[in-house]
Amino acid sequence: MANALISIQIIPKTKNGENVIPYVDEAIKIIQESDVKYEVHPLETTMEGELHELMKIIEKMNERMIEIGSSNVISQVKILYQPTGITMDQLTEKYS
């Protein structure tokens, strides 16, 4: 069972103030390629997995933003770390 949930919002600074959605799409692509469970929401994406693996994904997301032309990146991150295990379903099951 996963030991962490991390929600992240990537806010890349674009060179000429262009639309950030293509950048966000690239960040989500990195999550998709990582094979962790995730949910995309309008203002953030939540991932489920092992804390160290999720932190590596965040690092890759930030590095990718720079590679594709962002001069800097703000990452707003929320972390729930529970060594005994935690899932998104556990936190939302009463709403299903």
N, C-alpha and C positions, 0 to 999 in steps of 0.2 A: 504494500500500500504506500502511496505517496506520503511524504512528510511535509509538503508545503504547497500552498496556493500563492501565486503571485499575479497581481493585476498590474498591467503596465500601460501607460499612455506615452507614446513617443511624440515629441514635438520638435521636428527638425527645423532649423533656420535655413531657408532657401536663399539662394544668391540674390534673386531679383523679386522676392516676394511672391513667387509663383505658387500655385496650388500644392499643398503638402500631401494630398491623397496618394499620388504615385509613390511617394516616399513611405507612407504608412503601409501601402500595399506590399512594398518590399520588406518591411519589418514583419508583417504578418506571414509572408512567404517563408521567412527564416523559421518562424514558429511551426508552420505547417511541415517543413522539411525535417524538423527535429523529432517528430513522432511522439510528442507529449500530448496529453489531452488538453484541449483549449476551447474557449468560447470567445467569439468576437462580439463585442457590444458597441454601441454607438460612440462611447467616449474612452473605452479601454478594452484590452483583451486580457482574459484571465487564463493562466496556465496552471496545470496540476502536475506535480512530479517531485523529484528529489531536489532539495534546495540547491545543492551545488550545480546540478544540471541546469536548473532554471536560471541561475545567475550567469552561467556560461552563454545561454541563449540571449540574455539581455546584453551581454558584452558584444556578441556578434551583431545584434540589431543596431547598437550604437556605432560600431565600426562600419557597418554597411551604409549607414546614413552618410558618413563622411566620404566613403568610397564613391557614392553616387552624386556627390556635389554639395552636401550640406556643410556649412562652415562650423556649425556646432549643433548639439542636440540636448534637449532637456528630456529626461526620462522621469516621469512621475510613477513611483512604484509603491505598491502596498503588498506587504508580505505577511502571510500567516504561516508560521512554522510550528508544527506540532509533531515532535519525534515519535509519538505513538501512532501517528497516521491521521490523515485528513483527506477528504475528497470534496469536490464541489457539490456532489449529490447530497452529502451529509448536511451541508449548510442550507440547501434549498429544498430538501424533500418535502417539507410541510407546505410548500407552495405549489406542488405539482398536482 
